[in-house]
Amino acid sequence: MITAEAVSACRFGIPAPPRHHVPRERALEALSRTDAAPLVVVTAPAGTGKSTLVAEWVKAEGGSGDTAWVTFDGPRKNLGEPDVFWACVVRCLAELGVDVPPYRRARLPSEWLPSLVSAVVATGQRLTLVLDDHHLVTADVADDVDLLLRLTNGCLRLVFSGRRPPVLPLYRYRMADTVVELGFAELAFDDAEAAALLAASGAEAKPSEVAAVNAYHGGWAAGLVLEGRHRREGTGVDDTADVDVTDYVCREVLDPLPPRARRLLLGTCTEETFDDELAHDLVGPDAERLTRLARCCAFATTTADGRHAYPPVFRDVLRGQLAREDAPDRAEIHAIVGQRLRRGGAKDRALREFVAAGAYDEAAELLIADQLVGQLLTEGPDGALRSYCAPLLDTTSRAGPLVLAATKLADGDTVDCADALARVPDPRTDTALWGCVSALDALRARLASDADGALTTAEAAQRALGDTGTFHPSGPLPTLVRIARGVALLRHGAFDLARAVFEETATRQDGRALFAPYADCLAHLALTDALEGYLARAEHTAAEALTLTAPVTPFSGHATAQVALALVALDRDDPGTAWHHATTAEPTPDPLTRHLARHVVAGVEALEGHPTAAASRLHAALAEATATDPWAADHLRVESARLALLEGHPALALHELGPLGNSHVGRHHEPHPDAAVVRAAAHTRRNEDGPAQRALATVLEGFPPLRPRVEALLVETERRLRHRSPARAATVLDTSLRLAAPERLRLPFRQAAPEVRRLLTTEVRGAHHWLGHAHEPSATAPAQPLTAREREVLGYLTELLTTEEIAEVMVVSVNTVRTHVRGILRKLGVNRRYAAVRRARELGLLDD
């Protein structure tokens, strides 16, 4: 009775194609190679169109008259009976006209099979049986099916279509080349087929959209049909579509699986790929068998490196299902995955799993002992690690205050960072925790307005990290602390010591893996070179730093590299580029970078004829730096003195240099070489030759950087011209040109004394084309002439009219005026309106 009920639940006959059927030529061609094969196996997950493909193939071959079809359906407990399987086979063969001997339950198949084989062979035809959804049948019939195939000797072809391969000795058929196998790779829709399926479902999509949709679904027919349905209804890929896909996968894939297979799928979906070791950690010795099951039933594919992956749509469904699992099961899965990821070195993703599992002690261990807290400082506000760590802020984990301190610091908030560090409980009782606290405090001090404190704190952090014995020197925190010490040395003007720190850190091969710290090192090396006049090297290094930095943080070197490029452009007499880089760098929490950016902007204002504005900017920056950054304050005083000298006020220049401090690190201090040059020039223009000679001697008799050396030679040229020694002056000038030429260091020549600039116009010196017009006091005409409308707008700019007022006078739109202003600025090579007016006056464009 049970057998009869089970057989009646099965479906016989070749199924009709679905309404949205799309022919698949690639898969049909593969099936066409089955003429000599007694066994065909089509194995793929649910919803891949297995039945539709086989039915299309049967009808395309014209062999439906000698083909019988059974789709196993009904309660699984009944289908597991061998009698049900053989009863279905008997019915199929009887439909094909085979005089099948009666099969009775009491008889063993081995006693009955020879009679069945004889009946099949006696037909003289090649018969085909399609056993659809055979995966619902147990393996008890496998040996008898194998015997049936061998004894019929090609007169009977069996086609198994299901979610798992039949339990047959397939290796024997493969060796004999008597089996044709199709899997999900052959059944997956390519982009052209996906476009046709979407169109058949009533949805139109652009080719670029089809490629993206098909890649997301992995060529899965059911997913594409649901996609097409929702596109046809105008809802797109929305929550409703996601629910349909989720329901399908859960009912057709997850629910029929045994518990351990389900656990494997849910535990391997959190990563893009997974390996056999993770599978073993999740399900134990059955891992290999269950991974094969996942490949057959759950779309899992094997990558070239032996790992496994799910299509994105299926992975998303599994992740959603994992989030809905019972808390204990979900926590256990996340913890196992986290432990495996940690052993494999994927510490940031391991942290995500530990937090999801509520394993906060393990998460804290990763953040503290494995230094992941350092990554929070360099990945930016939208970084993945920050989102992983967010739940820790609401727990009593010892890592909570560290996470808060690091995220505040990454945002440039040193005050809240210090408050969070103060809340770390008893950090000195745990050496690793104390090392992290010390490192974060050093990085906080790097951004604070206290150069002395920054150096002291960085050196203390280096000692704390070294004392722990748990931090690798090339790890994130030691690397960041070394850079912090280098920046502190640079803030004290100790260029050689700072350069050594940056070069040592940047040249570590393993340090290059830490992109942000490596870029930060390069940016500060570029800044050091730019300050000393080595412009070509600074430009190259800064450009390399900018290519490495992705997120912009206080510790990624982005702003520093921009300021380095600004200094290069300023020294090359390119105010437009200098202004662009300097303003791109602001605002920045790094004190030294901020002071130097203001220096560049003031320099641009001076070059564009606004010395008063430049002086005001320099003095404002100087007021901020005096109490906190002695070297930066000295540097700004020198620039103020230089500006006074350029305006023809040597006494004011000496007055500006009066309070120059002593900012270098170390016991033996050298005079500030740039200050000595400006002081020498001021004394020279006051006809005070003795003090000028003594100031120049401190520069020319030592080993100063390139920029002050070139400037000193230009002052010496000026001295010799004043002493009526033009030949000796020309020799010194030629030396300065040879030094400056490789770097295209133009600004000192533009800012040189008038008699020096006149000497530059001689035939010999005029061969230095790289100087451009730095030696010429008058400007040249713009490369493109101004249009009549632009000249009219320029006239209104001289009257200080606003954009709106100009638009009203000219009876045009505000946007039109803005377009004309942009054209004027571009053609005159300036960045601001008042600079355009000044430039136009120099060119005689306003003479009427």
Secondary structure, DSSP 8 states (H G I E B T S, - for coil): -HHHHHHHHSEES-----TT----HHHHHHHGGGTT-SEEEEE--TTS-HHHHHHHHHHHTT-GGGEEEEE--S-HHHHTSHHHHHHHHHHHHHHTT-------TTS-HHHHHHHHHHHHHHT-S-EEEEEETGGGS-GGGHHHHHHHHHHHTTSEEEEEEESS--SS-HHHHHHHT-EEEE-HHHHS--HHHHHHHHHHTT----HHHHHHHHHHHTT-HHHHHHHHHHHHTT--S-HHHHHHHHHHHIIIIITTS-HHHHHHHHHSSSSSEE-HHHHHHHHGGGHHHHHHHHHHHS--EE-TTS-EE--HHHHHHHHHHHHTS-HHHHHHHHHHHHHHHHHTT-HHHHHHHHHHHT-HHHHHHHHHTT-GGGGGGTS-TT-HHHHHHGGGGGS--TTHHHHHHHHHHHTT-HHHHHHHHHTSSSGGGSHHHHHHHHHHHHHHHHHSS-HHHHHHHHHHHHHHHHHHS-S-TTSHHHHHHHHHHHHHHHHTT-HHHHHHHHHHHHT-TGGGGSHHHHHHHHHHHHHHHHHHT-HHHHHHHHHHHHHH--S--TTSSHHHHHHHHHHHHHHTT-HHHHHHHHHHH-S-S-HHHHHHHHHHHHHHHHHTT-HHHHHHHHHHHHHHHTTT-HHHHHHHHHHHHHHHHHTT-HHHHHHHHTT-----SSSS----HHHHHHHHHHHHHTT-HHHHHHHHHHHHTS---HHHHHHHHHHHHHHHHHTT-HHHHHHHHHHHHHHHGGGT--HHHHTS-HHHHHHHTSTTGGG-GGGTTTT-SS----SS---HHHHHHHHHHHTT--HHHHHHHHTS-HHHHHHHHHHHHHHHT-SSHHHHHHHHHHTTTT--
